[in-house]
Amino acid sequence: MQYLLFHVIALAVVPSHASSALKYGASIDDTQWLLSGNVFACRFEQVIPDYGRAVFIHRAGEDVAFQLESHRNLMAYSHADVRISPPPWRPEIPSRPLGKVVIKPGEPSLVLDSKRTNQFFHALLEGQWPAISHHTQYDQQRYVQAHVSGVRFKEFYADYNLCAEQLLTTNFSQVARSKILFGGGERSIDKRDIKLLDKIIYYVQNDPRITFIYIDGHADSLGRRYDNRQISKARAQSVERYFLKRGIPPEMVTARFHGSRYPIASNATYAGRAANRRVTIRLEMSDDIPIPEDLIFRLPSDASSQAPASFRY
């Protein structure tokens, strides 16, 4: 991963209740920004020395999200303060609280919603410094604070935007498990299903790690068991034919049919039967297949930094 280095003046903006907080943030000599990515996600982060990393993670098909990663989380597992603080050379500007966020066990310890993530971005573009502060796990009278510097953020934000522009429009989690519903007696897909199927096909054709597609047809319990199996078979084959027509290799696709054997809702109600008349589509990904070089994000030679390394998503 390529390091993007620049000088920063250390800042400790502490809420009024935490004047003696342990303050974590980069010094003038050790601030580092890192940018890495591929067509599946971009990761734009700032190193917080002795604490962890402040990360903007942008997954394909989603809005950007801010998360705090810690080497060893000191903050209590409850609600921490989120705020926008002024830079050290503008102490007359009041800090702006953005409410609370839950600190959770595991990594990342903190994840912001889309609205406040974009407020962080906006504040950094204005040269302000977002901060997280909270009392420690071991003493409610002692506080910890971590901040993100806004120094030269605009310069590297342009590089992040280049990465964001090359992301796919969908990510794996959005298409890994999908479902198409059918009306009573319906056997074939129609126009309302095409949008979802095209989304799945688009992802499969852009992610070489997808190795298999499993298509499973189901029916409700009305009618004879044999007829229900035939209907579920026709439904699965309808989806399979569309995938093959759109260029998915036949060896990737396995179509199965189950009749009414596996209901997901009660067949005693109209709503339950409607839920059971379905075709499910499951994608299988191989973790052993590396991301090809042409899918890894590279900065142009005239950008703020050299080409970064990739990471898996």
N, C-alpha and C positions, 0 to 999 in steps of 0.2 A: 504494500500500500504506500502510495507516494505521499510524503509529508509536505504540507504547505505551511511555511514558517513565516512569522512576522512578529515585530515587537509589539508588546502590549504593556500598559501600565496596570499593575495589579489593583483590584478593587474589592472592597468589602462593604457592601451595602446590606445592612442588617436591620430587620424590623426593630421597632422600639423595644419590644419585649425580649430581644435577643442581643443586647449590646456586647455580651461576652461570648458570642458564638464562635465556634471553630469555623474559619473561613477558608473555603477551597476555591481556587481560581488560578489561572495561569499568571506567571510572573513575566517580566519584560524579556526574559531569556528563554523561556520554555513553552510558550504558547504554540500550539500546533493545530492546524486545520487539516482534515483528511477528506478526500472525496474518492469514492469507489462506486462501481455500479456495473450493470448489464441491462439487458432489455427487460428484465424482470423486476428490478428494484434499484434505487439509488440511495446511497448512504453518505450523508454529509455531516461531519462530526467535528467537535472541538474537544481536545484532550483537557481534562481537569486533573492537574497533577496531584498525585497521592489520593485521589478519590475515584476517578473513573472517566466517563465520557458523556458529553451532552450530544445527543444524536438526533438529527432530522432524517427519518427513514421514509422514503417515498416508494411504495409498492405500486406496481402496474395496476391500473384500474381503480386506485384509491387516492384519496387526498393524502398529503404529507402529514406525518405525525411526529411529535417530539417525544423522546424518551430519555430517561436518565439511567445510565448504567454505572454501577459502583463496584469497585474491587471488593469492598466490604461495607455493606450498608450500615450506617450509624443512626439513621433516622428511624424514629418509632413507626411501627406499622399502624398508622392512623392518618389523619388529614394534615398535610403540609401546606404552608403558605406559598402561593405563586404570585409573583409581582414583576412589574417592569420598573427598573431602577435607572436613575440618571447616570451618565458617565462621571468619572471622578472629577473632571474639570468643569462640570455643571452642577455643583451641589445645590444650587438654588431651585432646581427642578424637582418637584415632589415625586416620590415614587407612586406607582399606580397599582393597587392590588387587583389580582385577577381571580380571587377566590381560593378555593382549596382543591387539593388533589390527593388521592389515596396513595400512600406508600405501601407496596405489597412485597411479600417475600419472593425470592427468585429474581431473575433478570429478564427484562429491565425492572427496576424497582419502582419506576414511575412512568406513566404514559399519559400524555395530554390529549384531549379531544382536538378535533380539527379546528374549531374556532380559536382556541387559545394557542394552538400551534401556529396558526397564521398571524395571531397577534404578536407572538414571539418574532416571527419573520419581519413583520412590519416595524416592530420596535428596533430590531437590529439594523434594518435599513435606515432608520432615523438616527442611528448611533447610540441607542440606549442599550441597557444591559439587563436581560431577563435574569431572575434569580429564584431559587427554591430554598426555603428555610423551614426548619422544624426542630422540635426538641428531640433529644437522643432517646434511644431505647432504654438506656440504663439510668437516666436521670431527667425528669421533666423540667428541671431548672437549668439544664444545659442545652445549648442549641448548636445546630450545624447549618451552614449555609453554603450553597454552591451557585456560582453565577456563570453566565455565558457572555463573553466580551463582544461588543459591537464594532471593535476597531477593524477597519478595512473589510468589513463584512460584504459591502457592495461588490467589491472586486471578485471575491470568491463565490458570491451568490450567482453571478453571471455564469460561472462554470457549472454550478449545480443545475441551473436552468437548462444548460446544454444536455446534461444527463437526463433530466426529466422529460425533455422533448423526444427522446428516443425510446421511451418506455412503451411496452405493449399497452393495448387498451384494456386488457383483462389479465388477472393473475390466476394461478393454479387453484387457490382455495375457492375462487368464484365459479369454477367450472368442474372441479374434481368430482362433485356429487351433484347430479342434476336430475330433474324429473319432468316428464311430460304427462299431462292428464288427458283422458279420452272420455267422450260422452258414451252413454249406454249404447252398446252395439257397434261403436266406431272402431275401425280397424286401421285407419291410415292417418298419418300426420296431415295437418292443414297449415294454412298460411300463418296462423298464430304461433305455431311451433317453430317455424323456420328461423326466426330471430335468435332463439335460444340455441338451436342446433348450429347455426352459422357462428355463433360466439364460441361454442365448443370447438368447432372445426378450425376456426382461426387460431385458437390457442394451440391445438394439437400440431398444426402446421408450422407453428413458430417456436415450439419447444421440443428439441430433439430428445429430451429425457423421457417423453411420454412413450411407453412401449406397448401398452394394450388399452383397448376400450372394451368395456363389458356392458352389454345392452341386455336388460332383463325385462321381459314383458309380463304383465299381471292383469288379472280380471277380477270383477266382483263375483259373488257366489250365486247370482241369479242364473237360472238356466241349468242345463246339463253340464256335468263336469267336463265331458269331452269337448263340448262346444266352447266352454270357457278356455280350455287349453288351446284350441285352435284360434280363438280371438286373441289371446295373449301372444301366440306365435306370430300372427299377422301384424300385430302392433310392433313387436320387436323387429320384425323383418322390414317394416316400413321405415323405421329409423335407420336400420342397417343399410338399406338401399340408398337412402339419402347421403349417408356418409361416403359410401363407395362412389356414388355419382359425383360427389364434390372432391374426389381424389384421395380419400383416405385409403391406404393400402389394405387389401382384404386380410392379409395376415395379422394386422393389428386388431381386427374386430372379431369379437365373440358375441354372438346373439343367442340368448337362451329364453325359454318361456316356461311359465309356472302355473298358468291357470289361476285358480283362486286359493292356492295352497298357502300363500304368505300375505295375508291381509295386514294392513297397518292401521286399520280402523274397523269399527263394527259394521258388518254387512246388514245389520238390522235397521239402519237409518239411511236416508237418501244421501246425506253428507258423507257418511262412512263409505258407502258404495262408490261415490264419486272419487274419493281419495284412493280407493283400491284399484280403480281402472287407470293404470299407469304404466309407463315405461321408465325405468331408471337407467341412467348412464353414468358409469364410473370409470374414471381415468386412472391408470396405474403409471407411476413415475419410478424410474430407476435412479437411485442415488449414486450408482457406479458410473454413470455417464457424465463426463465433465461438460461444462458449458463451453461451446466452441468459441474460439478466439473472435470470430466475427460478430458474436453477440455481446462481447464485453465492451463497455464504454471506454472510449479513448478520447482525451482532449485533443483538439487541434494544436499544432505546434506553436501557434501564436497566442494560446490561452495563458491564463495566469499560472498554470502549473504543468508539469509533464503528465503523461498518461498514467492513471492510477491502476492499481491491481483490481481484480474482481473479488466477489464473494458470492456464495451460493444463496439462491432463494428459489 
